[in-house]
Amino acid sequence: MKNEIDTRLSRLRRSLVARDLQAVLVTCPENRYYLSGFWAEDLGLGESAGCLLITRNENLLLTDGRYKEQATKEAPLFQVQLYKKGLPALLKQLFRDLDIKRCGFEPPFLPVATYKKIKHAIVPATLVDFGDLIFKMRAIKDHEELAKIGRAQEVAEEVFADILPELKAGVTEREVAFLILKGLYLKADGPSFPPIVASGPNAALPHAIPGNRELKAGEPIIIDMGARLDGYCSDMTRTMFIGEPDPYFKEIYNVVKDAQEAAQRFIRAGIRCKDADGAAREIIEQRGFGEYFVHSLGHGVGIAIHEAPAVSFRNRKLLRAGMVITVEPGIYIPGKGGVRLENMAVVEENGCRLLTSSRFYYEFQ
């Protein structure tokens, strides 16, 4: 991973020069990992595991004593410095010692209270919005990243296959979610997000939280899950049924499946994200369910479960080769239930390559 990180840092430094910055402060946990290899869980906005200060010549990883050993081991290209009196105090010293006058930062990932303290500590230096450069870098996956995401998806499908026999009438959503989590911790590094298990009317809620509702025959069961493995995520959704589904949901299932397939045929490098979304949305609207497709077609997947690009009807940016996106149309009927199907796809020059297998689909007539 050292070579990949060195390449990323070189690209980042070119941007510092172009923007007349002496450094950038990296506080997004996923960006921190992407640029250093240091992986630690941040326990909320007020409990950071550390940040990176990257200058034109130095790689510094700033953290506290809890992470010294881990940071030294996982980020060999970085000098680890501990802040014993808090991050602002350490930055005050470093900005003075390294003659930093203008430093980029990531506004969405720096709490306002911390920002104010740092801004005051580093005077006369200034903080400058660094924009989304690192997120754009992360959006294009290299060969090793694609391999890791692919392996994470393979494991997710293994766990999905393991829990299928447990989908029986009387089992609760929460019990199914527990089995998914158990499998992901046994076969991977854990879940890439809390799994969704939504049955019957709950399947009309795109982000339903598994509860004590018991599964029933004939009703849709949306299962949305993913594995985290070697720092990278996978994401998949299948809608399952116990026994013979209601004809109404057979129809909805076929519409969603047709929409997904249409989008997958359309996706390739150079098209707008909004047009990829439109390829699926058009099918659903033509079949009379347009008002019930209430979210975008998909999103990027990588170190984070949701990252660039947003494959949305609002996003006019182009898809580029090497992006990994989800293709997940859905129809949600309030009070009755819903259907969602989700694959992960690698955008390529002349189409897309699915990382999700064709397993776990129905063929309804």
C-alpha positions, 0 to 999 in steps of 0.5 A: 500500500506504500506505493499507492499512498506515495502516489496519492500524496504526490498528487495532493502536493501538486494541488497545494502548490497550485492553490498557494497553500503550504499545508492541508489539515485532513480530518475526514476519517476516510480521507485520513485512511486513504492518504496514510493507511491509519484506520481507527474509528472516530466515536462521533464528532467530539471523539476523533482518533486524529488527523493528518497535517500534510505540507509540501515536504512533511507527512504528519499524523497528529493523534493522542496516546491511545493510538500511538502504537497503531498509528506508527504501525499502520502509517509508516510514511508519516511522523506521528506526533501526540497532542498532549494539550489538545490539537489546537495547541499542537497546531500552533507550534507546528504552524510556527515551526514549519512556517505555514501561512495558508492551510487547507481544511475540510469544512464538513469534517471539522466541528465549528467549536474546534474550527474556532479554537484552531483558527484562533491558535494559528493566527496569523496563519489562515485556514482555506476551504480545500474543496473536494479534491481528496473525495474526487481522488477517492472516486476513481479506484485503482486495481487494488481498491477494486479487488478489495471491494470485489472481495468484500462483496463476495463475502457479503454474498456468502453471508447472505446465502447462509441466512437465506434458510433462516427466512421463515414465517415467525422469525423477526426482522431483528433476528435476521439482522443479528444473523447477518451481523454474526456472519459479517463479523465471522467472515469479514471485518464486520458490516459496512453499515447496520443491515436493513431487514424490512418486511411487509409494510416496513418494506415501504421505508427505504431505511427501515430499522429492523424491529420485532415484526415477524416475517410473514408468507407472501410479503416482501422482505427487503434485505440491504447489507454489506461487508467491510473487508481490508478497509473497503465496503460492499453494498447489496440489496435483495427483496425476498419472499417466503412462499408465493408472493402477492401478484401485486408485488410480483408486478412491482418486482418485475418493474424494479428488475427491468429498471435496474437492468436498463440502467446497467445497460446504459451506464458507461464512462462519459454519461451524466449521473442524472442520465444514468438515474433517468434510464431507470426512472423512465422505466418505473414512470412508464409502468405507473410507479414513478411517484413511488421511486423516492430516492436516487439510483445510487451512490459511490462505494469505497472506503465509505459506504456512501461516497462520490459520485451521487448517481442522482437526477440532480447530479450533472457530473460525468461518470468516469472509468474506475468509479464504483457505484450502486444501481438500486432502483426501488418502489415503495408503496406506503402501508403495503411494502416495497421492493429494492434491488441493488448491485455494485458496478464498476464504470468502464469506458464501454459499459459497466462491470458488475461486482455483484453476482446474478444470484438471489433473483426471482423470475416472475412471469 
